[in-house]
Every structure is written in C-alpha cells, then in structure tokens.
Amino acid sequence: MPTLADIATIPFFEGLTADEHTALAQYATRQTFAKGAVIFYEGDPGNALCLVLDGAVTIGKEDVDGALMMVSMIGRQDIFGEGALIDDVRRSATAIAATNAVVLMLKKTSFEALSHEQPQLAIQVLRRIARIIRNRLRKASADLVDLLPH
C-alpha cells in the first residue's frame, strides 16, 4: 500500500483532503519495477491507472516492423494508463521502466469499489483524468499544427 506521503506529494491528488488521501491509499498499490521491466504491453487489458512515484517509464508503440518506438517518457509524479479507469479498451501502448521505478497503481476493480463507497472522491479522480486527457489532446493538436506546411 502506498504511504500518505506518496499520495500527498503527487500533483494529481493536490487539493484533496487528508481523509481523501487516506482513502485513496487504501485502494491503491505500490509496485517496484527494475529497469527494463515491462509494466504492460500494447494490447493488454487496461486494468489500472499508474502514477510514477520514483524513476521513469518509457511509453512506446510498435512500428510496422514490430520495433518499439518511444512515444513519450513519463517521469516522477506523472500519470499514465489513465484510460483504464474509463473504459474497457486494451492498452494502446507498451510501458517499460526506463530506470528502476516505483509506481502507484489504482486498479480498475479498486476504483469501482471506491466509486461505490465514496462516489464524490471518485468523481474528483475522474475530473482530474479528464483534465489530463484534455491537456494531452491540446498538446497533440498543437504538435500536429506545427507539422503542417505553413
């Protein structure tokens, strides 16, 4: 189980009360991955939101030849795999520990239990996920515009 300090220091959980941090700590798990360890593969069932507590994680997609191409680097206090709490779509990319990494995981089944027991807290988590997705979409749109001929 993650510590309260783990949760309280993550910007994703900023603004939540100490009681809400305590509740989240009870539903989340903390996992350690050695450098090079696969956290999940593209195509795996999406079963957890992940937050990097320490280290870094590479997100990659396979190219047409099957080689893994790095899409992004996720660092300390960043979130990935958040879509797993929203729908039942398979993982869209592979996540690999770029360094030794400690990852907080909020499994979908745990989040569903949280949403039944503390629906207001679950709504706050979903709103935070929506903001992250919105910001990533805006960045992707801006990056796409930069690639277009001017």
C-alpha positions in Angstrom: 0.0 0.0 0.0 1.3 3.5 -0.8 2.1 5.8 2.1 0.1 9.0 2.7 3.3 10.9 1.9 3.3 9.2 -1.6 -0.2 10.4 -2.3 0.0 13.8 -0.7 3.0 14.8 -2.8 1.5 13.9 -6.2 0.1 16.9 -8.0 -2.7 14.7 -9.4 -4.1 14.4 -5.9 -3.4 18.1 -4.9 -6.4 19.8 -3.2 -7.8 16.6 -1.8 -8.3 16.3 2.0 -6.2 14.2 4.3 -9.1 11.8 4.7 -9.4 11.5 0.9 -5.6 10.8 0.7 -6.1 8.1 3.3 -9.0 6.5 1.4 -7.0 6.5 -1.9 -4.0 4.9 -0.1 -6.3 2.0 0.9 -7.4 1.4 -2.7 -4.0 1.8 -4.4 -1.0 -0.4 -4.5 2.7 0.4 -4.8 4.8 -1.7 -7.2 8.6 -1.6 -7.9 9.9 -2.3 -11.4 13.5 -2.9 -12.3 15.0 -1.0 -15.2 13.8 -2.7 -18.4 10.8 -4.4 -16.8 7.6 -4.3 -18.8 4.7 -2.7 -16.8 2.2 -3.6 -19.5 2.2 -4.4 -23.2 0.2 -2.7 -26.0 -2.9 -4.8 -26.4 -3.1 -5.9 -22.8 -6.4 -5.3 -21.0 -6.4 -1.9 -19.4 -6.7 -2.7 -15.7 -5.0 0.2 -13.7 -4.1 3.9 -13.7 -0.4 4.3 -13.0 1.4 7.2 -11.3 5.2 7.3 -11.2 6.4 7.8 -7.6 10.1 7.4 -8.5 12.1 6.8 -11.6 10.9 7.0 -15.2 8.8 5.0 -17.6 9.0 4.8 -21.4 5.8 4.6 -23.4 6.2 3.1 -26.8 4.3 1.8 -29.8 5.3 -0.9 -32.3 6.1 0.2 -35.8 5.1 -1.8 -38.9 8.3 -4.0 -38.5 7.5 -4.7 -34.8 10.2 -2.5 -33.4 9.2 -0.5 -30.3 9.3 3.3 -31.0 9.4 5.6 -28.0 6.3 7.9 -27.9 7.0 9.6 -24.5 8.9 9.5 -21.3 6.9 9.6 -18.1 8.7 11.0 -15.1 8.3 11.3 -11.4 4.7 12.3 -10.4 3.4 11.8 -13.9 0.4 9.7 -14.7 -0.1 7.1 -17.5 -2.6 4.4 -18.3 -5.5 6.5 -17.1 -7.9 5.3 -19.8 -8.1 2.0 -17.9 -10.4 3.6 -15.3 -12.7 5.0 -18.0 -13.4 2.1 -20.5 -12.6 -1.5 -21.3 -10.3 -0.7 -24.3 -7.0 -2.6 -24.4 -3.7 -0.8 -23.8 -2.8 1.5 -26.7 1.0 1.4 -26.0 3.6 -0.5 -24.1 5.0 0.8 -20.8 8.6 -0.1 -19.8 10.6 1.0 -16.7 13.3 3.3 -18.2 15.0 3.3 -14.8 14.3 1.4 -11.6 10.8 2.7 -10.9 8.2 2.8 -8.2 4.6 3.1 -9.5 1.4 3.7 -7.6 -1.4 1.7 -9.3 -5.1 2.2 -8.9 -6.7 -0.9 -10.3 -10.0 -0.6 -12.1 -11.6 -3.0 -9.7 -10.4 -0.9 -6.7 -11.6 2.3 -8.4 -15.0 0.7 -8.9 -15.2 -0.2 -5.2 -14.1 3.4 -4.3 -16.8 4.8 -6.6 -19.5 2.8 -4.7 -18.1 3.6 -1.3 -17.0 7.2 -1.9 -18.7 8.5 -5.1 -17.7 12.1 -4.6 -14.0 11.2 -4.4 -14.3 9.0 -7.5 -15.9 11.9 -9.3 -12.9 14.1 -8.4 -10.5 11.5 -9.7 -12.4 11.3 -13.0 -12.3 15.0 -13.3 -8.6 15.0 -12.9 -8.3 12.3 -15.5 -10.5 14.4 -17.9 -8.2 17.4 -17.4 -5.1 15.3 -18.2 -6.7 13.9 -21.3 -7.8 17.4 -22.4 -4.3 18.8 -21.9 -2.8 15.9 -23.9 -5.2 16.4 -26.7 -4.5 20.1 -26.8 -0.7 19.4 -26.9 -1.2 16.8 -29.7 -3.3 19.2 -31.7 -0.7 21.9 -31.3 2.1 19.5 -32.3 0.1 18.4 -35.4 -0.4 22.0 -36.4 3.4 22.6 -36.2 3.9 19.7 -38.6 1.6 21.0 -41.2 3.1 23.1 -44.1 2.7 26.8 -43.5 
